[in-house]
Amino acid sequence: MSVSSAMSHLPLFETAKDIATHFEPSAEIVLYHGDASELISTLPDDFVKLIVTSPPYNLGKVYESRIPIEEYLETQAQTIAELVRVLRPDGSICWQVGNFVKDGEVYPLDIHYYPIFKSLGLFLRNRIIWHFGHGLHASKRFSGRYETILWFTKSEDYTFNLDAVRVPSKYPGKRHYKGPNKGKPSGNPKGKNPSDVWEGLVKEWEEGFWNIPNVKSNHPEKTIHPCQFPVELVERCILALTCEEDWVFDPYAGVGSALIAAIKHNRRAMGSEKECVYVDIARERIVSYFNGTLRLRPMGKPVYQPTGSEKVSQIPPEWENATQRRLLEKKEEYE
Ligand SMILES: C[S@@+](CC[C@H](N)C(=O)[O-])C[C@H]1O[C@@H](n2cnc3c(N)ncnc32)[C@H](O)[C@@H]1O
């Protein structure tokens, strides 16, 4: 993509704007290197339209040291209170988390976070399940294949642009079969509501879900960061919950995926990140977005569906006898 075509639908960013390193009211992109709370303390009240983030999970990733969960949540509660201060009254927070696992026991982080947001007077609009097809294989419990996004609003009066994120309906030809609209199409010509389950399987794409695989090694957006947002996951939140030129803020910005999603859709973008190496990558990614060289997975692209002929889809020859035997046993059970 050429620079000019990247720019053509971005009136806010007619030229690649400067990336400010601190907040200033005239900035359009802010990338702060340091602790999130330092940047937040410089922001005005009621200012940001969308806070979308995946906080440090306390899982002992390279960028974090593991602390007791109570201590972790207490620190997070202080930051969240500050984030609520800077959120606009019609704004939203999307808090994306998975599980904290200690000694083999699972602590679902969204359940621990929920009371923090409620105590600050926020309203939960959806607990979105982001289901993906790949991840670690567990041996003492079922393998985890989803994370959640808690979507809270600051008030009852909030932006929700459903039309911007509708997906194709499975049966667009359905009609009302009774009542005053009998015979008229019952769906919406713009598509259907994508629901609160965001899928990563091609079958669901065919059925109208929006597929968002997680960022693993073969994903075009993969960097050295161990748990990046897929840009398209944030794009859906931005399109639905903000309007053009609004401020989108990721306090735990990592390699800047949320900032890129915001810029792509003509929103102002702000992020803070404590690790210098990720800040540098985030800056490079933003610059390459403006140069038209950033590799992004197109929004809504169906996930690759194996045809069955690939080597990895076939049963290894050394398992064939065992598989045949298991199938015969199943058949006998059935008969
Ligand atoms: C789960 S990752 C987020 C990744 C991000 N969504 C992306 O797409 O790259 C959390 C990030 O928060 C950063 N972080 C942790 N504590 C922080 C703090 N107090 N202030 C700013 N950044 C912090 C970590 O270095 C890490 O990159």
The ligand as an SDF file (V2000), in Angstrom:
LIG
                    3D

 27 29  0  0  0  0  0  0  0  0999 V2000
   -0.3460   -7.9230   28.2840 C   0  0  0  0  0  0  0  0  0  0  0  0
    0.9040   -6.8450   27.7420 S   0  0  0  0  0  0  0  0  0  0  0  0
    0.0370   -5.8200   26.6110 C   0  0  0  0  0  0  0  0  0  0  0  0
    0.4210   -6.0380   25.1850 C   0  0  0  0  0  0  0  0  0  0  0  0
   -0.2670   -5.1090   24.2170 C   0  0  0  0  0  0  0  0  0  0  0  0
   -1.7080   -5.2890   24.2470 N   0  0  0  0  0  0  0  0  0  0  0  0
    0.2460   -5.2970   22.7750 C   0  0  0  0  0  0  0  0  0  0  0  0
   -0.5500   -5.5050   21.8800 O   0  0  0  0  0  0  0  0  0  0  0  0
    1.4560   -5.2790   22.5940 O   0  0  0  0  0  0  0  0  0  0  0  0
    1.0990   -5.7890   29.1150 C   0  0  0  0  0  0  0  0  0  0  0  0
    2.1850   -4.7230   28.9240 C   0  0  0  0  0  0  0  0  0  0  0  0
    2.1310   -3.8320   30.0380 O   0  0  0  0  0  0  0  0  0  0  0  0
    3.4530   -3.3980   30.3090 C   0  0  0  0  0  0  0  0  0  0  0  0
    3.4130   -2.8860   31.7040 N   0  0  0  0  0  0  0  0  0  0  0  0
    3.3620   -3.5990   32.8380 C   0  0  0  0  0  0  0  0  0  0  0  0
    3.2610   -2.7890   33.9020 N   0  0  0  0  0  0  0  0  0  0  0  0
    3.2460   -1.5230   33.4230 C   0  0  0  0  0  0  0  0  0  0  0  0
    3.1140   -0.2360   34.0160 C   0  0  0  0  0  0  0  0  0  0  0  0
    2.9990   -0.0950   35.3340 N   0  0  0  0  0  0  0  0  0  0  0  0
    3.1010    0.8350   33.2190 N   0  0  0  0  0  0  0  0  0  0  0  0
    3.2030    0.7200   31.8700 C   0  0  0  0  0  0  0  0  0  0  0  0
    3.3390   -0.4720   31.2520 N   0  0  0  0  0  0  0  0  0  0  0  0
    3.3430   -1.5740   32.0130 C   0  0  0  0  0  0  0  0  0  0  0  0
    4.2890   -4.6370   30.0660 C   0  0  0  0  0  0  0  0  0  0  0  0
    5.6490   -4.3150   29.8260 O   0  0  0  0  0  0  0  0  0  0  0  0
    3.5970   -5.2730   28.8770 C   0  0  0  0  0  0  0  0  0  0  0  0
    4.1950   -4.9010   27.6560 O   0  0  0  0  0  0  0  0  0  0  0  0
  1  2  1  0
  2  3  1  0
  2 10  1  0
  3  4  1  0
  4  5  1  0
  5  6  1  0
  5  7  1  0
  7  8  2  0
  7  9  1  0
 10 11  1  0
 11 12  1  0
 11 26  1  0
 12 13  1  0
 13 14  1  0
 13 24  1  0
 14 15  1  0
 14 23  1  0
 15 16  2  0
 16 17  1  0
 17 18  1  0
 17 23  2  0
 18 19  1  0
 18 20  2  0
 20 21  1  0
 21 22  2  0
 22 23  1  0
 24 25  1  0
 24 26  1  0
 26 27  1  0
M  CHG  2   2   1   9  -1
M  END
$$$$
